[in-house]
Amino acid sequence: MIFFLGLDNTGQPGKSGTGKLAQDLGLHLQARGLVRLVYITAHQLLPPGDELPGSSLNQAYCLTLEGDARRVRDIDMESRVYINRHFSAGSNPGFALAQRDQVNQQILSFAKACRMLVMERSDATDLSRENGITTTAFAGNGNGVIGALAAIGWRWQGSDGIVTWMPGLAGLKGVMTLSETLQHCMFDYVKSIRGKTPFFEDRIQLGDKVTPLLKEDRTLLLLETAPRKADWEWTALGVNDINRINW
């Protein structure tokens, strides 16, 4: 079974952020034999501003996990304990855990609202309760549950955000052929903005950090044709280019 675990507002400026805790938590749950960590995605919420003091990026994270439905309570409790031990002092951490079939259009509508409005914690907890989704606030005002639930909604939608962790992703740097890239990291799609798939021997400029996307519930390494006279055939793109896709 697929689980979505949302996490938000666990970090503080100058300290490890929510993205780091999300990765550590996922790998911890995997090491304990509770789940397989499929990947982690980051999803934009309301842009930082006066309404959100102390927020630098205002991104929430969702862990996509594969596990046994009979162990959902173990996954829930182990996650709570780990987060409670590792969130940064002064943050407002929140957590949400849902089975894929518990998420619906109501949750996605809430997630969309979180990009436009300052939502209340009670909005998240009431909606979670109606749909049987677990939410937990650990400290501070607990507003992290808002972003945690929103991250689950966007992940369920399937074509939002960037992939911040998946097996082998950290090993992708510089110029690599498509064959070498797939040996490190098995993407569902490697395509250009026009829908073309490179040849295995084609070279791809991956840069210092690759930011794969989600499209139709699949991981996508998005490319564009390299500039003339470049020593590679393709250049990897990121989330700012997703609207250029025409396939």
C-alpha positions as CSV (number, residue, x, y, z in Angstrom):
1,M,0.0,0.0,0.0
2,I,1.1,3.6,-0.7
3,F,1.1,6.1,2.2
4,F,1.6,9.8,2.0
5,L,3.4,11.4,5.0
6,G,3.3,15.2,5.1
7,L,5.7,17.3,7.1
8,D,6.0,21.0,7.6
9,N,7.5,23.8,9.8
10,T,10.1,21.6,11.7
11,G,13.1,23.8,11.0
12,Q,14.4,27.3,12.0
13,P,16.7,29.7,10.1
14,G,20.3,28.7,10.6
15,K,19.3,25.1,11.5
16,S,18.5,22.0,9.6
17,G,15.2,22.5,7.7
18,T,12.2,20.4,7.1
19,G,13.7,18.8,3.9
20,K,16.5,17.3,5.9
21,L,14.2,16.0,8.6
22,A,11.9,14.5,5.9
23,Q,14.8,12.6,4.4
24,D,16.1,11.4,7.8
25,L,12.7,10.3,8.8
26,G,12.0,8.4,5.6
27,L,15.4,6.6,5.8
28,H,14.8,5.8,9.5
29,L,11.4,4.2,8.8
30,Q,13.0,2.2,6.0
31,A,15.9,1.1,8.1
32,R,13.4,-0.1,10.8
33,G,11.7,-2.3,8.1
34,L,8.4,-0.4,8.3
35,V,8.3,1.0,4.8
36,R,10.1,1.4,1.5
37,L,10.9,5.1,0.9
38,V,9.9,5.7,-2.7
39,Y,10.7,9.4,-2.9
40,I,10.2,12.8,-1.2
41,T,8.6,15.8,-2.9
42,A,8.6,19.5,-1.9
43,H,5.4,21.5,-2.5
44,Q,5.1,25.3,-2.5
45,L,2.6,26.9,-0.2
46,L,1.6,30.6,0.2
47,P,4.7,32.6,-0.8
48,P,6.5,34.1,2.2
49,G,5.5,37.6,3.2
50,D,4.2,39.6,6.1
51,E,1.4,37.1,6.7
52,L,4.0,34.4,7.4
53,P,6.7,35.8,9.6
54,G,9.8,33.6,9.9
55,S,9.1,31.6,6.8
56,S,11.9,31.6,4.2
57,L,10.6,29.4,1.4
58,N,7.3,28.1,2.9
59,Q,7.6,24.6,1.3
60,A,6.0,21.5,2.8
61,Y,7.3,18.0,2.1
62,C,5.6,14.7,1.4
63,L,7.2,11.3,1.7
64,T,5.8,8.7,-0.6
65,L,6.0,5.4,1.3
66,E,5.2,1.8,0.4
67,G,4.3,-0.5,3.3
68,D,1.8,-2.9,4.8
69,A,-1.5,-1.5,5.7
70,R,-1.6,-3.6,8.8
71,R,1.5,-1.7,10.1
72,V,0.0,1.8,9.7
73,R,-0.1,2.3,13.5
74,D,3.6,1.4,13.8
75,I,4.5,3.8,11.0
76,D,2.4,6.5,12.7
77,M,3.9,6.1,16.2
78,E,7.5,5.7,15.0
79,S,7.1,8.9,12.9
80,R,5.8,10.8,15.8
81,V,8.5,9.7,18.1
82,Y,11.2,10.6,15.6
83,I,9.8,14.0,14.7
84,N,9.3,14.9,18.4
85,R,13.0,14.1,19.0
86,H,14.5,15.9,16.0
87,F,12.5,19.1,15.2
88,S,14.2,22.4,15.8
89,A,13.4,24.3,19.0
90,G,11.2,27.3,18.2
91,S,9.5,25.8,15.2
92,N,5.8,24.8,14.8
93,P,6.1,21.3,13.5
94,G,3.2,19.4,12.1
95,F,2.7,15.9,10.6
96,A,0.0,14.1,8.6
97,L,-0.2,10.5,7.5
98,A,-2.7,9.2,5.0
99,Q,-3.3,6.1,2.9
100,R,-3.5,7.0,-0.8
101,D,-7.2,6.1,-0.9
102,Q,-8.0,8.5,2.0
103,V,-7.0,11.5,-0.1
104,N,-9.6,13.2,-2.3
105,Q,-10.6,16.4,-4.1
106,Q,-11.5,18.0,-0.7
107,I,-7.9,17.6,0.4
108,L,-6.6,18.9,-2.9
109,S,-8.9,22.0,-2.7
110,F,-7.5,22.7,0.7
111,A,-4.0,22.4,-0.7
112,K,-4.8,24.9,-3.4
113,A,-6.2,27.3,-0.9
114,C,-2.9,27.1,1.1
115,R,-1.3,28.7,-1.9
116,M,-3.6,31.7,-1.9
117,L,-4.7,32.2,1.7
118,V,-3.5,32.0,5.3
119,M,-5.4,29.0,6.6
120,E,-6.2,28.1,10.2
121,R,-5.0,25.0,12.0
122,S,-8.6,24.0,12.7
123,D,-9.2,23.9,8.9
124,A,-6.6,21.2,8.6
125,T,-7.5,19.2,11.6
126,D,-11.3,19.2,10.9
127,L,-10.7,18.1,7.3
128,S,-8.3,15.4,8.3
129,R,-10.7,14.0,10.9
130,E,-13.5,13.9,8.3
131,N,-11.3,11.7,6.1
132,G,-9.7,9.5,8.7
133,I,-6.2,11.1,8.2
134,T,-3.9,11.3,11.1
135,T,-2.5,14.8,12.0
136,T,-0.3,15.8,14.9
137,A,1.1,19.1,16.1
138,F,4.2,18.8,18.3
139,A,5.0,22.3,19.6
140,G,4.5,26.0,19.2
141,N,1.2,26.9,17.6
142,G,1.2,23.6,15.7
143,N,0.5,25.3,12.4
144,G,2.8,22.8,10.6
145,V,-0.2,20.5,10.3
146,I,-1.6,23.0,7.7
147,G,1.3,22.5,5.4
148,A,1.6,18.8,6.1
149,L,-1.9,18.2,5.0
150,A,-1.5,20.5,1.9
151,A,1.6,18.6,0.9
152,I,-0.4,15.3,0.9
153,G,-3.0,17.0,-1.3
154,W,-0.5,18.2,-3.8
155,R,1.3,14.9,-3.9
156,W,-2.0,13.1,-4.5
157,Q,-2.7,15.4,-7.4
158,G,0.4,13.9,-9.0
159,S,1.8,16.8,-11.1
160,D,3.2,19.3,-8.6
161,G,6.4,20.0,-6.8
162,I,10.0,18.8,-7.2
163,V,11.5,15.5,-6.1
164,T,14.1,16.2,-3.4
165,W,15.1,12.6,-2.7
166,M,14.9,9.3,-4.6
167,P,17.4,6.4,-4.6
168,G,20.6,7.5,-6.4
169,L,19.5,11.1,-7.0
170,A,22.5,12.6,-5.1
171,G,24.9,10.9,-7.5
172,L,23.7,12.8,-10.5
173,K,26.1,15.7,-11.3
174,G,27.9,17.2,-14.2
175,V,27.6,15.6,-17.7
176,M,26.4,12.0,-17.9
177,T,24.9,9.9,-20.7
178,L,21.3,8.8,-20.4
179,S,22.6,5.3,-19.8
180,E,24.8,6.4,-16.9
181,T,22.0,8.6,-15.5
182,L,19.6,5.6,-15.4
183,Q,22.2,3.4,-13.8
184,H,22.2,5.9,-10.8
185,C,18.6,6.8,-10.7
186,M,15.6,5.1,-12.4
187,F,13.2,7.9,-13.5
188,D,9.9,7.0,-15.0
189,Y,10.3,9.6,-17.7
190,V,13.4,11.3,-19.2
191,K,11.9,13.6,-21.8
192,S,12.4,17.0,-23.4
193,I,9.8,19.8,-23.1
194,R,8.7,18.7,-26.6
195,G,8.3,15.1,-25.5
196,K,11.4,13.6,-27.1
197,T,13.4,10.9,-25.3
198,P,17.2,11.0,-25.6
199,F,19.2,8.1,-27.0
200,F,21.1,6.1,-24.4
201,E,24.4,7.5,-25.6
202,D,23.3,11.1,-25.5
203,R,25.0,13.3,-23.0
204,I,23.0,15.4,-20.5
205,Q,24.2,18.4,-18.6
206,L,22.8,17.8,-15.1
207,G,24.5,20.7,-13.3
208,D,25.3,20.6,-9.6
209,K,21.9,19.5,-8.4
210,V,19.2,17.7,-10.3
211,T,15.5,18.7,-9.6
212,P,13.2,16.1,-11.1
213,L,9.5,16.8,-11.3
214,L,6.3,14.9,-10.8
215,K,4.0,14.5,-13.9
216,E,0.9,12.3,-13.8
217,D,2.2,10.5,-10.7
218,R,5.5,9.7,-12.3
219,T,9.0,11.0,-11.8
220,L,10.3,13.1,-14.7
221,L,13.7,14.4,-15.6
222,L,12.9,17.3,-17.9
223,L,15.3,18.3,-20.6
224,E,15.8,20.8,-23.3
225,T,18.1,20.8,-26.3
226,A,21.6,21.9,-25.5
227,P,22.9,25.3,-26.8
228,R,24.9,25.2,-30.0
229,K,28.6,24.1,-29.7
230,A,27.9,22.6,-26.2
231,D,29.7,19.4,-25.4
232,W,26.4,17.7,-24.6
233,E,23.1,17.1,-26.3
234,W,20.7,18.0,-23.5
235,T,20.4,20.2,-20.5
236,A,18.3,19.3,-17.4
237,L,15.6,21.7,-16.4
238,G,13.7,22.3,-13.2
239,V,10.3,23.3,-11.8
240,N,10.4,26.8,-13.3
241,D,10.2,25.2,-16.7
242,I,7.2,22.8,-16.1
243,N,4.8,25.2,-17.9
244,R,6.9,24.8,-21.1
245,I,6.0,21.2,-21.4
246,N,3.9,20.7,-24.6
247,W,3.2,16.9,-24.5
